[in-house]
Amino acid sequence: MDVQIWTYIIVGLSFALYISIALWSRAASTREFYVAGGGVPAIANGMATAADWMSAASFISMAGIISFAGYDGSVYLMGWTGGYVLLALLLAPYLRKFGKYTVPDFIGERYYSNTARTVAVICALFVSFTYVAGQMRGVGIVFSRFLEVDIHTGVIVGMFIVLFYAVLGGMKGITYTQVAQYIILIFAYMIPAIFISIQLTGNPIPQLGFGSTLTSEPQVYLLDKLDGLNRELGFTAYTDGSKPLIDVFAITFALMVGTAGLPHVIVRFFTVPKVRDARSSAGYALLFIAILYTTAPAVAAFARTNLIQTVSNQPYALMPDWFKKWEKTELIKFEDKNNDGKIQYLADKEKNELKIDNDIIVLANPEIAKLPNWVIALVAAGGLAAALSTAAGLLLVISSAISHDLLKKQFLPNISEKQELLAARTASVFAVVVAGYFGINPPGFVAAVVALAFGLAAASFFPAIVMGIFYKRMNKEGAVAGMVGGLLLMIYYILAFKFHAFGETTPQDWWWGISPEGFGTVAMCANFLIAFVVSALTPPPPVRVQNLTESMRYPKGAKAAAVQH
């Protein structure tokens, strides 16, 4: 069977599984819709959290960035993984003990202010819509290549699928769907990596194959070979970095604290029965995430090596089928500038004849390596699982922010549970339409768009949450001023240096040499500073709130035991 038939079979079966789970676990109450009834086992929640967090950026785009940027791409690997350690230690158990459904709900209660809640809702919507744009683009890319439809059609199909199980099942449906999606995406990522590792190095463990010698040249290590191939084409050696150290630090840190401030990830820790389970599920999630993240550098190196050897200085007429099919998506473009019929893939932009989108590397990797058609189709299903799992979590954040934090908590406090559930589902429909628009008209490749979402989360949520837990003197005035200041600063920087809204700019114009993807670190520091200063100049929070903040940091009964002792 050809790739397209295998794709229809595997993707069709996976979609049938997702829809069946949604029907089985459909939400009957707002508690089930928002937090799956609070009864999800820690290991299942860890698996669902891993799927929720390992988005299209992790599955499709991260290895692509590493493949093209080499050492410089490692910032994404370090930042996204390190963020989970931060989340498990600093936030998850305390937020779970506080017991609120959403991040805006936590901020509204902790800072005893509907103004703070509204600002948090606005931040959640900014972060979630920016993030979901990357997911819908990932869906469009997979559909456009493997089902051979245009990207617009692919996004629309993905919208309907994710809308069905997100609206019907809420968090309960999404959680158990994400367990299935994690299993599919991790198999889809690992099986090709194992195949290609054996092909290139003879080692079945990709993480070890990454540092092994080549079977075709037993005296040459894979990375040495790749360094040589890159230099021959005029690129920087694969293992050399070109980013300024300050930007490496800024991007890594922004991704770390952005992870710890992402609302769709934080809400997952409200779905477990006990506080201890929140910490356990964070640990499980880190383990499940590590399987993919330790494999990504190997996948990037394998793909880059095979790609260069397949296309560089080769006759265009002899290019394999996968090349021609990716050309139809316009994610690969060949322009024969010297009319010699050969592909000149070079670092020199004037002479380079080949443009390759970062986002195709993982999806095209098994085709470049000539793996069986069922493996290629499995990768397509994995890419869809990664994108749809995160998109569903983000849609839930958007719908709950509108229905619970705006309507129920502020404008219509007497709304019934049934009406609130209807409002949440209506908000999901609205959200998926907006997400689809951004998927069709994305502001960049998947990982770059997602990195901006992490920067927005770092600039807005992270300081308010951390100080809300660990600094009982922090008041509503400080929190609101910090969130607004950090968010506006980040938005300005993105508009100025990513979208050139105020005139054309170059990397030389970046403040302190920090890219838009890393500026979340600066905006976060501004948030902390503004919040601290404003809080010091305004009255402290009520004693009740200070006591509540202090109690969050102690296990139940700990204070009583200390007094008796």
N, C-alpha and C positions, 0 to 999 in steps of 0.2 A: 504493500500500500504506500501511496505517496504521502508527503508531509501533511498536505491539506486534509486528507481523509483522517489520518491519525490525529490531527489537531481537533477536527470536529468531534471525534470519538472521545478523546481524553478531556478536552475542555467541556464538552457536553455532559459527560459523566460528572465532572467536578461541579458544574453549575446545578445539575440535578441534586447532588448531595447537599449543596448549600441551601437550596430551596426546600428540600425535605427537612433539614434541620430547622429552618425558620418556621415551617408549618408545625413541627413537633414542639417547638419551644416558644411559640408566640406569646407575647406579653399580655397578661390580663389585668395588670395594675400598673400604676406609675412607678412603684418600687421595682417591679420586674423590668419595666421599660428603661429606667435610669440606671439601676445597679444590680440587675439580674436577681432581685430578691435577697441579695447579700449572702447567698449560700453556695458560691462556687468554690470547689476544692482548690487548695493552694497550687497544686501541680497543674491543674487545668487552667487556672488563672495565669500562671506563669507562661504556659504555652500560648494562651490567647494574647497575653501582653506582648510576647515576642512577635507574634504575627501582626498585632496592632502597630507595633513600633517599627518592625522591619518592612518598610513600605517599598513602593516602587524605587525609591531612592537607594535603599539598601540592596534590593535584588537586581534591579536593572542598571542603575546609574553609578553606584559607588565603584564597582570594579572597572566600569568604563572610564571614570575619572582617573583611577589609579593607573589604568592601562595607558592612557595618553599623557598623564602628568608625571607618572613614575613616583619618585620619592615625595614630591609635593602633594600628591593625592592622599598621602597617609594621614593628613590632618582630619579627614572625614572618618577614617577608621578609628583613630585615637579619640576624637571628640565624641562620637556617637556611642562608643563602647564605655568610655570613662563616665559618661553621663549617667549610666545605669548604676554604677557604684555610688555616685552622689545621691541618686534618687533613693536607693535602698537604705543608705545610712542617714540621710538628712530629712527626708520628707515622708516617705510612704507610711511608716508606722504611726507617725503623729497625726497625719491627715486622716488616716483610718480611724484613729481614736476619737478625733473630733466629730466624725460621723455625719458629715454633710455630703449630699449627692454630687455636687459640682464644685469646681474651683471658685466661680463667682459666688456661690452660696457660702463657701468657707470665708472668702474675703468679706462678704456682706455681714456675716455674723461676727467674725473676729474684729472687724473694724466698725461694728455697730452703726452701719450707715448704708442706706440705699444708694447714695451717691457712689460710694466705693464699689458696691455691687454692680451698678450700671457701668462704671469705668471698666470693671473686670469683664463684664459681658462684651463690651466693645473690643477689649483686648483679645478675648477668646475668639470673637468673630474674625478679627484681623488675622490672627495666627492660624485659625482653622481653615479659612478660605484660601490663604496663601499656600498652606500645606496641601489641601485637597486638590489644588490646581495641578500640582506635580503628579498626584496619583492618577487623575483622569487623563493626563498626557501619557502616562505609562500604559494605561488601558488602551488608549488610541493607537500607540505604537505597536503593541502586541497584536491587536486585531488587524491593523492595516497590513502587517506582513504575513501573518500566518493564516488569516481567514480571507486575505486578499480583498479587503474592502478599504475605502479611504479612511483616513484618521477620524474624520468627523463622524462617520457612521459607527466606527469602533467606539468612540466616546459615548455616543447615544445608546448603543447596546449595553455598555458597561453601566451607564446611568440607570437603566431599567432594572438590571440585575441587582445592583447594590441597593436601589430604592426598595425593591421588593422585600429583601430580608431585613433591612434596617428599619423600615416602617412597620413591618408586621411583627418582628420579634423584639425590637428594641435591644437593650443591652443583653437580655437573656438570649435572644436569638443570635446576636452578633458574637457573644462569647463562645458559644459552642460551634458556631460556624468558623470562628477564627482558630479553634483547635484543629479542625479539619484543614483549614487553609495553611496552618503552620506545617502540618505533616506533608502536604502537597508541595509547598514551596521549598522545604528543606531537602526533600528527595529530588526535586527538580534542579536544585542548585548543586547538590553533592554528586549525583550520578554522572553528569557530564564531566565534572571536575576529576572524578576518579578515573574515568575512561581516558581523558586527555593526559593526566599525570602518568598513567601507564604507558601511553603512546610515546610521550616525550622523554620520560626519565626512567621508566620501568618500575617506578614506585607507586603503589596503589593509594598511598596516603598523600593527598595534595599538599598538605602543609609541609611534609618532608620532601616531596617532589620539587617544591619551590626552591629548595636549597641543594638539589642534587645535580649530578652531571647528566648530560644528554645521552640517550641510547645511540644516537647517530654519530656522536662525537664524544666518546667515553672520557676524554681528558678535559672536556670543556663544561663548566658549570652553566646552568640555564641563565642565570643573571649576567654572567660574563658575556654569553652569546648575545643577550638582549642589549646590553650596553654597546657592544660592537655594532649591532644592526642599527641602533639609534644613531650612533656617531657617523656611520656611513651615509645616512640620509640627512645629516646636518642637525639632528636633534640633540638636545642635552642628553648625556648618559642617563639611562633609566634610573640608576641608583644615586644620581646626584640631585640635589635640590636647588631651586633657583628663587624660591620665595624668600623675602626678608624674614628674619627670625621673629620679629615682632608680629608679623601677619600670621605666621605659623601658630604662634602662641594665641593670638586673638581669635583665630578661627576655631582652634581646638577648644579653647575655653568657652567660646560662645556656643558651640555645639554641645559641650558638656552641660552647662547650666541651662541651655535651651531644652535639652532632654528632660532635665529635672523640673522644668516649668511647663511642659506640654500638657494642656488640659485633658486631651483624649487619653494620655497615658496615666495621669494621676487618678482619673476617675475609676480606672480599673481596680485600684486598691480599696474601693468602697464595695466591691462585689464579693469579698471574702467574709467568712463568718466572724473571725476574730482578728485583733490587732497583730498577734503573732503570725497569723497567716499572711498578713500584708507583707511582712519582712521576708517570709519564706517564699512567697510568690515572686518577689523581686529577685531573690537568689535563683530560683528556677528559671526566671526569664533571662537572667544574665547567662546562665548555662546554655539555654537554648539559642540565644543570640550568638554566643561565642562560636557555636558550630559553623555558622555562616561567616561570621566576621574573621575568623582565623583562616578561612578558605579563600576569602575575596582576593588577597594579594596574589595567591597562586593562580586563581582564575584570570586575573588581570595580566599576569606575566605570560601565561600559556597563550591567551588570546592575542596579545601583542606580538609575540614571536610568530605564531601561525599566520597572523594577518600580514605582517611585513613580508614573510617568505612567500605568501600566496600572491600578493598583488604588486609588490615593488618591482618596477622595470619589466613587468610581464605584458605580453600582448593583450590588449583589451578584448580582442575577438575570442581569446581562449579562456576568458574568465568563466568560472563555474556558475551554475544556475542561481546559487544563493546570491551572488553579486548582482545579477540582473533583476532578481525579485526585490532586493532591498533598494535598488535604484528606483523602482516604481513608487516607493514610499517617499522618495526624495531625501532620505536620510543618508544616502551615499550619492555623491555626484562626481562624474568624471568629465573633465574638459581637456581635450587633446590640444594643448597650446602649441606644440611644435609639430603636430601632424605626422608623428612617426608611428602612431597606432599602439604605442606602449604607454603604460601607466607610470608616470613619474611622481612618486610619493616622496616629497621632500619638505624640509623645514623652511626653505626659502619660499615665501608666499608668492613671489613673482613667477617662479618656475613650477611650483606645486600644481599638480593636475587633479588631485583627489581630495575631496572633502568628505569626512566621515563624522557622523554625529556620535558623541560619546555614548548615547543611550542604546546603541545597537549592539555593543560589544558582547554582553552576556547572552543576548538573544541569538546573535549570529555565531557565537563561539562554537557550538556543536556542529553547525553547518560547515564552518571553515575547517574544522577538524575531521569532517566526513564521518560523523557518528551516525548510527542507525536513525531512521526517520522517527521511530517512536520516542527516542530520546529528545529529538528536536521539538516534537509536539509536547512532551512533558515540560520542557523549559517554558514553552508558551503558557501552559496551564499554571506553572509556578509564578511567572511574572504577573499573570492576572490575579492569582491568589494574594500575592504581596500587595498589589495596588488596591484591590477591592477590600481587603481586610482593614487597611488603614483608612480608606475612604469611608467605610462604614462607621468606624470609631469616631472619625471627625464629624460626620453627619449627625451622630448622636450628640456630640458636644454642642453643635450649632442648634439643634432642635431643643435640647434641654436648656440651653442658655436663653432661648426665646420664650419657651413655654413655662419653664419653672422659675428662672431668675428674673425675667421681666414681667410676664403675665401674673403668675401665681404669687410671687413675692412682692410685687409692686403695684401693678395696675388693676388686677382683678383678684384680690385676695380671697374672695368668697367663691371662686370657681370650683366646681366639683371635680373629683378625681377623673371621672369619665370625660369631662370637658377638657381637662388638662392633658389627658392622653391624646384626645383628638387634636388639640393645639400642637402637641409635640410631633404628631405624624404629619400635620399640615406643614409645620416648619421644616420637616425633613424633605418634603416635596420641593419647597422653595429652595432649600439649600442645595439639593442635587441639581436643580436647574442652573443655579449660579455656578456650581462646581463644573458642570458640563461646559458652560460658556468658557470658563478659564482653561479647561482641558483642550478646547478647540483653539483658543487664542492664548497659549501659555506665554509667560514673560521670560522663558529661558528653558534650558534643559532640566531634567527632573531634579537632580541633586542640587543644582544651584537654587532652584525655586524653593526646595525644601530647606536648604540652608538659611534662606531668608526667613522662613517661618520660625526656625530655631532662634535666629537672632531677635525676632520680634518677641518670642516667649522669654528669652533672656532679659530683654530690655524692659519688659512689663511685669510679668508674673513672678519671676524668680525672687527678686528682692522683697516683694510684698509677702510672699509665702514664707520665706526664711525668717524675716523679721517678725512676721506674725506668730511664728512658733518659738523663736529664741530670744526675742526682745520684747518683754511685756510692756515697756514704756512706749512702744510704737503706737501712735494714735491714728485716727481716721484721716486727719489733715495731712500727716506725713505720707501715709500710704497712697492717698489719692494724688497728691502732688508728685510723688515719685513715679507712679505708674504713668501718669499723663506726660510728665517730662521725658521719661525714658522712651515711651512709645513714639512721641512726636519727633524726638531726636533721631530715632531709628528710621522712621518713615521719611524724614527729610533726607537722610543720607542715602537711602535706597533710591528715592526719586532723583536726587542730584547725581549720583555716581553709578547707578545701575540703569536707570531709564533716561538719564541726561535731560531731565525735565527743565532745568534752568540753564541750559547751554551745554555744548559738547565738552566732555571731560575725558581725561586719560588717567591711567594708574599713577602718573606723576602728581596728579591733583589730590590723591587720597590723603586724608588727614593722617599724619604720622606714618604713612605708608600702609595703612590698614584698609583692606578690601571691604566692600559692602557685606560679604559673607562673614567677616570677622568683627564688624563694627558693633554687633550686639554686646560684645565685652565692654566697649566704651560706654554704650548707652546704659548698660546694667550698672556700671560704676556711677554714672550720673544719677540714675534712679536711687541707688543707695545713699548718695551724698544729699540729694534733694530731700529724700524722705527723712533722713536723720536730722538735718538742719531744721526743716519745718516742724518736725515732731518736737524738737528741743525748744522751739519758740512758741509752742502752743500747749494748751492744757493736757495733762496725761489722760489716758483712757480711764473709764470708770473702774472702781475696785473690782467689780464683778468680772469685767473683761480681763483684768490683770490676773485674777485668781484662775479664770478659765484657761488663760494662756499657760500659766505655770502648771496646772493640772495635766495639760496635754503631754508634758514631758516626763511624767512619772507613770509607771505601771499601776494598774488598779490596786489599791490597798497599800501601796508603798509608803505613803506618808503616815498612815495609821500604824504600820509596823515600826516605822522609825520612832514615832512618839512613844510607843510601848517599850521599845528598847531603851 
